Amino acid sequence: GDRIGLVGPNGAGKTTLIKLILGTLAPDAGRVRIGTNVQPAYFDQMREALDPEKTVAETISPGGDWVEVAGGRKHVMSYLGDFLFPPRRATSPVRLLSGGERNRLLLARLFAQSANVLILDEPTNDLDIESLDLLEVALQDYSGTLLLVSHDRAFLDNVVTQSIAADGDGHWREYAGGYSDWVRQRPAPVAAAKAAEKAPPPVRPRASGKLTFKETRALAAL
């Protein structure tokens, strides 16, 4: 049930650590011990896993009308509706989907896997706002274990419950909370602290006026 963010600069070894956990990379020394009954799903592996000639429904539930999810069985049409696909779109071939729809289909396929550990390496890349909001909500509702690498600070703050940060020289340390919590808890370099004191206050972005996925869901509930 832990949702862990891996935090650190480029080249710190975040993706390498994930590959060691997945077993796609062997350690130079020592060993990696995986617990029993661990069934991981790796999001990055699924980006090129879509068959352009299959329909949206076949991609999610090949040869059947039901999807096994954490809460039990769900009809494929209802499940696709959770990812903003109307019933008429379920019979469309993947090749006709827009980029945003393909991303949502990948997310729907990811959460239909029989996995209890999700490993996501920069999952917000190429996602539109609607898909990003949907992913955020799905991860917050996910009951399994999550390992997340992302440079999206707000996304980390909204999703993870603890962070494992690269402190340099191969040392990693665990912190409670998301990215902002890590920034508050970590030892601040003197030069960085002085620069922060001189920096102007951040400018808040202006609202677009369009409801986000989470707001749309909350409005529908009301």
N, C-alpha and C positions, 0 to 999 in steps of 0.2 A: 503493500500500500504506500510505500514511500515514493515521492516524486522528487528526483534528484537532478539538479542542474550542474553540468560540468562547465566551469568558468575558467577562462585564461586567455592570454593573447594568442595570435596565430603562431603556430609552431611549438606550442607548449606541450602538445601530445594528446589532445582531447580525442581526436579521431583514432589515433594509435591505441589509446586505452580502450575505446569501443571495439576495435578489431581484435584486441587481445581477449576481451570478454566474449565476443562472438566466436572465437576460435579460428578466424580467418588469418590471423597473424600469430606466429609462435614467439614466445618470449625469448630474449637473448640469454636470460638467466632466471633462476627461480621457476615457479610454476603458477598456473592459474587454476583455481579450484572452483568449480561450478556446483551449486547446490542441487539437490535432487528435485525432480519434477519441474525444472526450469524450462519453459517453452518461449523462447524469445521471438519477437517479430521486429525486423529492421526496416524502418521506413525508406531509407535511401535505396535499398535493394528493389523496391517496388516501383520506382519512378519510370522504369522502362519495361514494366511487366504487363502493360495493357495491350491486348490484341485488338488492332483497329477494326477487324471485321466482326467481332463479337458485339452483341447488344449490351447495353448498360446492365440489364437484369442478369444476363448470362455471366457477366464479369463478376458479379457479386455472389450469385447462387447458381453455378453451373449444374444443369440437369434437375433443378428443383425450384420450388416456390417459397422455400423457407430458409431463414438465416439463423444460425446459432449465435446468440450474443450473450453478454454477461447476465442479462435479466431473463434469459430463456429464449425460446423460439419466437421469431418475428417474421411476418410475411414480407417478402422481398419488396413489395410496393410500399408498405408502411416504412420499412427500413430505409429505402431510398428517399422517402419523403423527409426523413430526419436530416438528410443531407441535401435538401432543397431541390430534389428531382421530382417534377410532377409525373403522374402516371403515364402520360403520353410520351415522355422522354425515356422511359424505361425500355422501350422497344427500339430506340435509336442506336445505330452502330456507333462504336467509340470514335471512329474517324470523323464523325460529324460534330463531335463535341468541341466547345470552345476550350481555351486554355484553363479558364477558371473551373469549368465543369469537369475537366480531366483531373484537376487537382482534388476536387470534391469526391470524385469517383475513387481516386487513390486512397483518400482518407476513409471512405466507406469500406473499401476492401481491407484496409489495415485493421479497422475495428471489428471486422467480421472474422478475423483470424482467431484460431483457438490458442491464443498466446496469453501468458500471465506476466510477461515482461516486454514492454515496448521500449525500443531503442531508437531515438530520433536524432539524426545528425543534420542540423540546420533545416528543420522542417518548414520554416516560414519563408524560405527562398521561393520566389515566383508565385507566392500565394496572393490573391487579391484580398481586399478587406473582408469580404463576406466569408471566404474560405478560412481566413485567419481567425475570425471570430468563432466560426464553427469548430475549428480545431481546438481553440482555447476551451470552449465549453465541454467538448468531448473528453479532453484530457482531465479537466476538473472533475468530471463524473466517472472517470475510469477507476476501477477498483483494484487493478493490478499494480505492478511496480513500473516506474517510468525512469528512464535515463535519457536526459535531454541535453544536447549541445546546441547553443544558439547565441548569436550576437545581438538578438533583439532583447534589450533590457526589460522593457515593459512586459513582454511575453513571459520572460523568466519570473518576474515579480508576480504575475497573475497565476502562474501554474505551479511552480516548484515549492516544496516545503523545506528543502535544505539544499545547500550548494557544496560541491567539492571543488576547491579552487587550486590552481597551480601556483605555488609560492616561489617557483624557480628552482633550478638545480635538481629537477626530478622529484621535488617534495610537493605533496598534495595535502590539503587540510580541509576538514569539514566545518561548515558554518551553518547555523540555523537560519532558515528563511531564504529569500530570493536574492537577486542581484543587488538591490539597494541595501538589504541587510548585510550582505557581504562587504559592500563598500564601507558601511559604518563600523563593522567589526574588525576589518583587516588593519594591520599596521600601515599607516599612510607614510609614503616616502616624503622627506622634508621638501624636496623640490616641487613635488606634486601639490602638497598642501599650500605652499606659497602661491603657486599658480592659481589654485582654486580661490584663494582670497581675493585675487585681482580680477578674476573673471566676472563679466557682467551677469546679472540674473537671467535665467533661461526665459525665453519667450514661449508662452503657451500657444499651441496651434489653435487655429480657429475651427470651430465645428462646421462640418459640411452641411448639416441639416438633414442628411439621410440617416434613417435608423440603421444601426448595426444589427448583426444577426442576433446578438444577445438581447438587444432592445426589442427587436421584432418578436422574439420568443416570449419575452416578459409581457409585451402588449397582448399577444395571443392568449396568454394565461389569464390576464385580467378580463 
